Each structure stands twice: as C-alpha cells, then as structure tokens.
Amino acid sequence: MTSSQLGANPLSTLEQVTELVRELLDTDHPLTPDTRPADVEEWDSLANINIVFALEQEFGVFFDDDEVASFATIGDVAAGVDAARERVA
C-alpha cells in the first residue's frame, strides 16, 4: 500500500520504510528502528540495492553513495528519506 492509498491516516516515514523493507524482503522478522541489515537473513547486498531503488521510486528522492553507506539501521534509512524529501521540496 502506498502513502497515496492511505487517505486521511498517513503512515510515518518510519512506518512506510519498514513496510516497504518487509515486503521487499518477504520476511516476518521483527523490524524496528534499530534493525540492521545483518540482523535479517534475507537482507543481503542485492536486497539492499533493491531497497534503495524502491525507496527512491516510492518517495521521489535520490540518494548518493555516501548517504546509502551511512544507513546503518532502518531508523537511519527513514531519517535519510526525510532529509532527501526536504531537499526536493
């Protein structure tokens, strides 16, 4: 479900990122703001690339290599999405 389908009750960026990651990894692993890729068996380097591309498409943003390298946790990713949205606003 995308944010545009949510109507009057939009999800936070963290919730949206978590949902997207869970769907892309097809995992039931509990994902929290502190979850790191190494914590989730399905989250390998190829999955990471797919997640970055999906985030860029979903949120209409772009991440440079340094930003992607700085994303250690799902919380970092969500903060990066918010920062990137500010740049394009």
CYANA upper distance limits for C-alpha pairs under 8 A (distance plus 0.5 A):
  1 MET  CA      5 GLN  CA      6.72
  1 MET  CA      6 LEU  CA      7.91
  2 THR  CA      6 LEU  CA      7.39
  2 THR  CA     58 GLU  CA      8.21
  3 SER  CA      7 GLY  CA      8.23
  3 SER  CA     10 PRO  CA      6.64
  3 SER  CA     11 LEU  CA      7.39
  3 SER  CA     16 GLN  CA      8.05
  6 LEU  CA     10 PRO  CA      5.98
  6 LEU  CA     11 LEU  CA      8.10
 11 LEU  CA     15 GLU  CA      6.29
 11 LEU  CA     16 GLN  CA      6.59
 12 SER  CA     16 GLN  CA      6.71
 13 THR  CA     17 VAL  CA      6.51
 13 THR  CA     78 ALA  CA      6.28
 13 THR  CA     81 VAL  CA      7.96
 13 THR  CA     82 ASP  CA      7.65
 14 LEU  CA     18 THR  CA      6.50
 14 LEU  CA     33 PRO  CA      7.96
 14 LEU  CA     74 ILE  CA      8.10
 14 LEU  CA     75 GLY  CA      7.14
 14 LEU  CA     78 ALA  CA      5.56
 14 LEU  CA     79 ALA  CA      8.40
 15 GLU  CA     19 GLU  CA      6.58
 16 GLN  CA     20 LEU  CA      6.63
 17 VAL  CA     21 VAL  CA      6.60
 17 VAL  CA     55 LEU  CA      8.02
 17 VAL  CA     74 ILE  CA      7.91
 17 VAL  CA     77 VAL  CA      8.02
 17 VAL  CA     78 ALA  CA      6.65
 18 THR  CA     22 ARG  CA      6.57
 18 THR  CA     31 LEU  CA      7.13
 18 THR  CA     32 THR  CA      8.15
 18 THR  CA     74 ILE  CA      7.49
 19 GLU  CA     23 GLU  CA      6.66
 20 LEU  CA     24 LEU  CA      6.62
 20 LEU  CA     51 ILE  CA      8.32
 20 LEU  CA     54 ALA  CA      8.46
 20 LEU  CA     55 LEU  CA      8.36
 21 VAL  CA     25 LEU  CA      6.49
 21 VAL  CA     51 ILE  CA      7.00
 22 ARG  CA     26 ASP  CA      6.22
 22 ARG  CA     27 THR  CA      6.13
 22 ARG  CA     28 ASP  CA      7.72
 22 ARG  CA     29 HIS  CA      8.50
 22 ARG  CA     31 LEU  CA      8.12
 23 GLU  CA     27 THR  CA      7.59
 24 LEU  CA     47 ALA  CA      8.13
 24 LEU  CA     50 ASN  CA      8.31
 24 LEU  CA     51 ILE  CA      7.47
 25 LEU  CA     42 GLU  CA      6.42
 25 LEU  CA     43 TRP  CA      7.07
 25 LEU  CA     47 ALA  CA      7.53
 27 THR  CA     42 GLU  CA      7.81
 29 HIS  CA     40 VAL  CA      7.29
 31 LEU  CA     35 THR  CA      6.25
 31 LEU  CA     74 ILE  CA      8.35
 32 THR  CA     74 ILE  CA      7.46
 32 THR  CA     75 GLY  CA      8.16
 33 PRO  CA     73 THR  CA      6.94
 33 PRO  CA     74 ILE  CA      5.49
 33 PRO  CA     75 GLY  CA      4.64
 33 PRO  CA     76 ASP  CA      8.20
 34 ASP  CA     73 THR  CA      5.89
 34 ASP  CA     74 ILE  CA      6.76
 34 ASP  CA     75 GLY  CA      6.67
 35 THR  CA     39 ASP  CA      6.85
 35 THR  CA     40 VAL  CA      8.49
 35 THR  CA     73 THR  CA      5.79
 35 THR  CA     74 ILE  CA      6.26
 35 THR  CA     75 GLY  CA      8.30
 36 ARG  CA     40 VAL  CA      7.78
 36 ARG  CA     72 ALA  CA      6.48
 36 ARG  CA     73 THR  CA      5.04
 36 ARG  CA     74 ILE  CA      7.11
 37 PRO  CA     41 GLU  CA      8.43
 37 PRO  CA     43 TRP  CA      5.85
 37 PRO  CA     44 ASP  CA      7.69
 37 PRO  CA     72 ALA  CA      8.12
 37 PRO  CA     73 THR  CA      7.63
 38 ALA  CA     43 TRP  CA      7.46
 38 ALA  CA     44 ASP  CA      8.40
 42 GLU  CA     47 ALA  CA      7.99
 43 TRP  CA     47 ALA  CA      5.99
 43 TRP  CA     48 ASN  CA      6.95
 44 ASP  CA     48 ASN  CA      6.69
 45 SER  CA     49 ILE  CA      6.93
 46 LEU  CA     50 ASN  CA      6.87
 47 ALA  CA     51 ILE  CA      6.57
 48 ASN  CA     52 VAL  CA      6.74
 49 ILE  CA     53 PHE  CA      6.79
 50 ASN  CA     54 ALA  CA      6.54
 51 ILE  CA     55 LEU  CA      6.55
 52 VAL  CA     56 GLU  CA      6.70
 52 VAL  CA     63 PHE  CA      8.41
 52 VAL  CA     68 VAL  CA      8.19
 53 PHE  CA     57 GLN  CA      6.73
 54 ALA  CA     58 GLU  CA      6.42
 55 LEU  CA     59 PHE  CA      6.40
 55 LEU  CA     60 GLY  CA      8.37
 55 LEU  CA     61 VAL  CA      8.14
 55 LEU  CA     81 VAL  CA      8.28
 56 GLU  CA     60 GLY  CA      5.91
 56 GLU  CA     61 VAL  CA      5.27
 56 GLU  CA     62 PHE  CA      5.97
 56 GLU  CA     63 PHE  CA      7.81
 57 GLN  CA     61 VAL  CA      7.47
 59 PHE  CA     81 VAL  CA      7.93
 59 PHE  CA     85 ARG  CA      7.95
 60 GLY  CA     85 ARG  CA      8.22
 61 VAL  CA     81 VAL  CA      7.90
 61 VAL  CA     84 ALA  CA      6.36
 61 VAL  CA     85 ARG  CA      6.74
 61 VAL  CA     88 VAL  CA      7.61
 62 PHE  CA     84 ALA  CA      7.39
 63 PHE  CA     67 GLU  CA      6.38
 63 PHE  CA     68 VAL  CA      6.87
 63 PHE  CA     84 ALA  CA      7.80
 64 ASP  CA     68 VAL  CA      6.97
 65 ASP  CA     69 ALA  CA      6.64
 66 ASP  CA     70 SER  CA      6.78
 67 GLU  CA     71 PHE  CA      7.22
 67 GLU  CA     80 GLY  CA      7.86
 70 SER  CA     76 ASP  CA      8.17
 71 PHE  CA     76 ASP  CA      5.60
 71 PHE  CA     77 VAL  CA      5.89
 71 PHE  CA     80 GLY  CA      8.10
 72 ALA  CA     76 ASP  CA      6.67
 72 ALA  CA     77 VAL  CA      8.15
 73 THR  CA     77 VAL  CA      6.93
 74 ILE  CA     78 ALA  CA      6.76
 75 GLY  CA     79 ALA  CA      6.73
 76 ASP  CA     80 GLY  CA      6.54
 77 VAL  CA     81 VAL  CA      6.69
 78 ALA  CA     82 ASP  CA      6.82
 79 ALA  CA     83 ALA  CA      6.69
 80 GLY  CA     84 ALA  CA      6.55
 81 VAL  CA     85 ARG  CA      6.58
 82 ASP  CA     86 GLU  CA      6.85
 83 ALA  CA     87 ARG  CA      7.05
 84 ALA  CA     88 VAL  CA      7.09
 85 ARG  CA     89 ALA  CA      6.59
